[in-house]
């Protein structure tokens, strides 16, 4: 039966009864076996009264008043969910009351824990979250979704999750608080006895532990494998294309192996774990922030003399490159005859094997200070006062 049509029938029935005017339908439970037994709960704030409505019942009465002292979610919702009823509709206000009740009573003071699990699963499937309820009610509510999956499991119980099948076996004789669980890739594998793993997990919250184990050991592993292939492809055919394709060793197998090594480094970094930005954006930022070392590693990987690749015209040797936000910075060693001068150059460009820059700080032969200021600048620091005499800046 259509839920909207059912709700309409409830309002039509209440409209015919003057004493039921002003009540609003707050919760609908549909009966899978007998649609005529589907029911709704309607409430009036003004009168503070609650009624149960069965608009299609064959009984004499279709509306029953429920005393406030008698109503509770354990008997009027969770028990119904254990007896072939499904949720058709629940208002945000009713969800708010249910969540507060669960927070107060779960699990010791509730008798219908399977019904609780069906309700929580409904919430997960329909995006009924703490945030949703708080936005609708403009009030805080405790998060009870932590209880999803906490129903007790017995020997031979089966859990299907993300394509995998888990079967609970006997208690662990070495650790009575745990049960042996077998993980299968499919139901047929379970029938054939071909399990892929055997583990011992805590009995309390066992269902959630099984889900976490599958996520961590199978799902995440598959996802990471797919992401690794994607990252390697993006490195080789996009972000590092100029470096690899224009090198002295453009062979696909060599560059693919190098990109695979970079992929491993990236996936171990904090950039990869950043969930606030897209993986592509973080990969691109990681390349930019580490491009000097990546170029050095690449040169070593293909056997190129790094000294030659970093030596420019006019006696300039590039010691290091970096960024302060989007501003490129170079640490330079410049040979003037037999003397060496160290420079931190800002907004540089390299063209025709020559480097030019917008402005720079000159350190004469003070290599250590130049290195320290370069590190300070690439960490976001200001080195404008690095010299007492401002005419050292150009």
N, C-alpha and C positions, 0 to 999 in steps of 0.2 A: 504494500500500500504506500502511496506517495505521502511523505511526511507532511508536506505543506497542506495537502488535502485533509489529512488527519487533524492537524491543528485547526484548520478552518471548521471542521465538524465539531471540535471541542468548543470553539467560541459560539457556534450556532446553538449548541445545546445550552451553554450558559446564558445566552441571550434570551432563551425561552423561559429561564427561571430567574425571576426578579432578584431573589436572594443571592444569586451568584454574579450579579452585575459587578463590574469593577475589578474582577480577578483577571490576572494575566497568566498565560501558560509559561511555566518556567522550565519544565523538563518533560520530554516525551520518551517513552520506552516502547519499542515495537516488539511484538511477540512473533517469533519466526514460525512457530508451529500453528498458531491460531491467531490470525490477524484481528479477529473480533475481540480478542483479549488485550490488544494493545492499549496502553494507558498513558495518561498525562497527569502532571501535578500542576495545579493552578493556585496562585497566591494573591491575596489582597493586602497591601501594606496598610491601608487605612483601617481595615478591620482586623489585621493581623491574624488572618484565617487561611487555612490551607485545605484544599480538597483534592481527591483523586477522581479522575474522570475516565470512564470507559464508554465513549460515545457509541460503540457498535456492539456492546454486550447484549446477550440474549436474556440477561437477568432483569429483574423488575427495576432495580435502581442502577443508574449509570453514574451517579455522583455520590461520593461519600466524604463527609467531613473528617479530617484527621486532627485530633487534639494536639496542641502544640507539645504537650508533655510526652506524647507517644511517638512523634515523628523523629526518625533518625536515618541517616544515610545507609547504615549497615543493613537495616531491614527493608527499606523502601527503595534502595538503589542497588547496593552490592548483592543482596540476596536475589533480586530479580535478574541481575546479570548472570547469576549462576543457574538460572532456571529458564533458559532459552529466550531471554529478552536481550535486545540490543538498543543502544542509545540512538534515538532519532534526532533529538535536539536538547541542548542544555544552554541556558542563558549564561552570560558572563557572571552575573550576580550569584547564580546557583553554583557555578564552578568555584567562585570565591569562597562560598560557604563550605563546599565539599573539601577544598584544599585545607582550609583552617581546621575542619573536623578531622581529616586524616592526620594532619600534623599533631593534633592533640591525642588521638586515640590509637594510631597505628604502632605496633600490630596487636599489642596485648588485649585491648578492649574491643576488638572487632572479631566477629565470628565467620565472616564471609570473605576470606582473603583472596580466593580465586576471583571473586567479583571485583575486588579492589584492583587486581591485576588487569582485568578486562577494561575497567574504567581508565586506568593509567595508560593502557595501550591505545585506547580511543583518543586520549589526549595527545599522545605522541603522533598518532596517524593523522590527526587533524590540526596540528600546530597549536594546540592549547598549551601555552607556555606561561611561565611566571610573568614574563614581560607582557604577553598578550593580556592576561587578566588584570595586571596592574594598570596598563594603559586604558582598558575599558572601565575599570572601577575607580581609577585615580586613588588607589590605596595599595599599600604593600601587602603581599601575601607570601607565606612560607613556600619554599620550593619542595614539593613532595614527589617530583619525578625521580628522585633518588631511590624511591621504593619500587620502581618498575623493575621487574625481574627478581624480586626478593622472595617469591613464593618458594616454599620448600620443595625439593625434588627427591623422589624415591628411586630405588634401584629399578633399572629398565626404562625409566622415563627418557623420552627423546626430545631434543631441542633442535629445531631447524633454524639456521641463521645464515643469511647471505649465501645460500647455496650449499652450505656445509651441514652435516648432521652430527650431533653429539649425543651419545648414549651414556647414561649414568650406570655405573656398575656397582659393585659392592664397596663397602667402607674400606678404607685403607687400614690394614691391620697394624701398621707401624705408627699411624697417626689417625686415631678414631675420629678426629674433627674434620677429616677430609674423606672424599670419595674418589674412586678411580673413574675416570671419564675417557671414553674412546671417541676420537674424532674421525669422521669419514667424509670423503669428497661427495658422496651421493647416497641415496637410500639403497640403491643396488649394491654399492660397496659395503653398506652395513649388512645387507642380507647375505652377501658373500663372505663377510668377515674380513674384508680388506681395509683395515683402519690405517690411517696415515700417522696417527700419534696416539699415545697413551699417557695421560697425565693424572696427577692427584691435585684436587682443588678443594678449597674450604667449603663445607656444607652450607654454612650461612652465606646467603647471597650467591648461591652456586650458579644460578642462571646468568647473572651478570658477569661472574668470573669466566664462564664459558665464552660469552660474547667477547669479553676483553681479550681472552686468549686467542680466539679466532682472528680478531682484528689485528692484534699485534704480530701474530706468527704466520698468518696466511694472507689476509686482505691487504695489510700495509705492505707486505713483502711484494705482492703483485703490483700494487699501485706504485711503489718506489721503483720497481723494475721498469714499468712503463714510463715513469717520469725520467728515469735515467736515460732511456733511449731517446726521449724527446729532447732532453737537455743536450745530449751529445750531438744530435742532429742540428739543433739551433746554433751550437757553437761552431760546428764545421761549415754550415751552409749560410750562416747569417752573421753572427757577432764577430767571429774570427776569420771570416772568409778572406779578407784582404791579406791578413798575416799568413795564412796557410797556403792560399792559392798563388800568392806572389813570391813564395819563398823559393829557396834553392832546391827544396825537396817537396814538391807539390803532390807526391804520390798519395792516393786516397787512403791506403792501408796505414801509412805512417801517421797521417793527420788524424785519422779516425782513432788510432790508439792514443794519440796525445789528447784528443778531446775527451776520450773516456777517462783518462787520468784526471783531467780538469773537472769532469763531472763528479768524480768521487770527492775531490777537494771541496767543490761547491756544496754538495749535499751534506757535508760535515760542518759547514759554516753556519753562522747565525743568520746569514742572508737567506738561506734556504728555509730556515725555520720561521721566517717572518711571514705571518699570516695576514698582515694588514695590506700588503701589496701583492700584485700578481707575481707568479714565479718568474715570468719573462722579465718584468721590470727589475726584480731583485738580482736576476742573473746578469742583466745588462749593467746594473750598478756595481756588482761584484767585479765584473770585467774591468770597468773603468777605474775602480779603486785599487785594482791589483795589476794593471796592465804592464807595468814595468817588470815585475817579477814573472808575469806570464810570458812576456817576450824573452826574458832571460832563460826561463825554463824551456821554452820552445827552441831557442838557439842551442841550448845544451842537448836537447832531445834529438835534434837533427844534425848535431855536430858542427855548428857554425861558430866561428870565433867571435864571441860577444864583443871583444875589444874593437873589432873592425866595424861592427854594425852600429856602435855608439860613438864613433869618431866622425865629427863633421869638419867642414872646411874652417879656415881661419883659426886653427889650433884649438878648436872647441871639442871637448870630450864630455858627453852627457853622463853624469854620475847617477842621477836618479830623476824620476818624474812623478808628479802627483797632482792632486787637486785640493783647493780650498773652496768647497761648494762646487760651483761650475767653473771656477777660475783655474786654468792650467798653470802649474808651477814646475820649474826645472832647476835642478842643482847641477851646476856646470863647473868644470875645471878647464881654464883657458891658459894655454901655454904662450908666453911672450918671451921668445928667445929661450933662455934656460930657466926663466922664472915661471912660476905657476900662480894664477890668480883664481880665487873661488867666488862664484856668483850664484845668487838665488834670483832667478828671473821669473817675472809674472806675465801672464797672457802671451806666452811664446808661440811661435809658429815655426815649423821646419819645412823648408821648400828648397829644392835643388841642392840638398845636402848642406844647407845653411840654416842657421837659427837666428831669428829676430824676436825681440820682445818689447812689450809696452813700457815696462820699467823694471828696475832690478836693484838689488843690494849687493855691494862689492866688499869683499872680505880680505883683499890682498892675499897673503899666504896663510890666513887663519882658517885652515880647513875644518877644524873641530867646531868652531863657532858657526861656520856656514852650514855644516851638517845639522847642528842642533837647531838653528833657525829654520832650516828647511822642514825638519820634523815638526817644529812648532806650527809653522804655517800650514802644513798639510793636515794638521790636527785641528785646524780652525782658529789658531791663535793669531794675534797681531804682532808683527815684528817691526812696526813703524818706528819704535823708539830703541831699536837695537843698537844704534850709534848715538853718541851724545852730539856729534856734529852732523847736522842734517844734510850737509853738502855731500855726504857719502852716498846719498840716494840719488839715482838718476832716472 
